[in-house]
Amino acid sequence: MSFEQDLLAAKQRIVTYSHKCYERGWSPATSSNYSERVAEDKVAVTCSGLDKGELTTTDVMLVDLEGQPLSEGKPSAETLLHTQLYKRFSDCHAILHTHSPQACVISRYLDQAEVLELKGYEIAKAFTGISSHETTLHIPIFENSQDIPALAAAVDVYCDQHVGVRAYIIRGHGLYIWGPTMNDCWRHLEAFEYMLECQLLEIRMQS
Ligand SMILES: [Zn+2]
């Protein structure tokens, strides 16, 4: 396939999963952004500030790994959080960033926590490379900031210090998750959102 065909296919996948995220209530009010690697140093990413339930392929643009536009449009304000992951993880080919209520609420509720521990979940096997429920996922929680380069640098430092980072939460904001393909990334996202909902239910039952 040509680069143009690959790019169109990536845009179509982004649109499909954008609509799915919107329908689940994970991407309200023009929030969230999604991307897919099209070449080693080129990424298709959603344009800034669009209704994710109405997204079309013309709302997805091309940027380089510094987040600089390679096609017409204004890339998402959080593009550098995507390119940071593509630069760091060569096997990262798709990223979904949602603003789900559960990611928002749990990180506000655990307002002093720097890491969310997800332990003993069967559905953790949905993550590429995990084959048993006897796995504890450590999900870092970063403080929210409008300074995206600083936030991207904080994620980079955390990844320097920890192996096997699979996702992260930004407090009161949402989550970032990635995978080797968009299909894998979606499966990871569904599993992660499910575990967050379960954690919230547990907290409710304990109070
Ligand atoms: Zn966001």
Residues whose N, C-alpha, C, O or C-beta is under 5 A from the ligand:
A	BS01	ZN	S32 G174
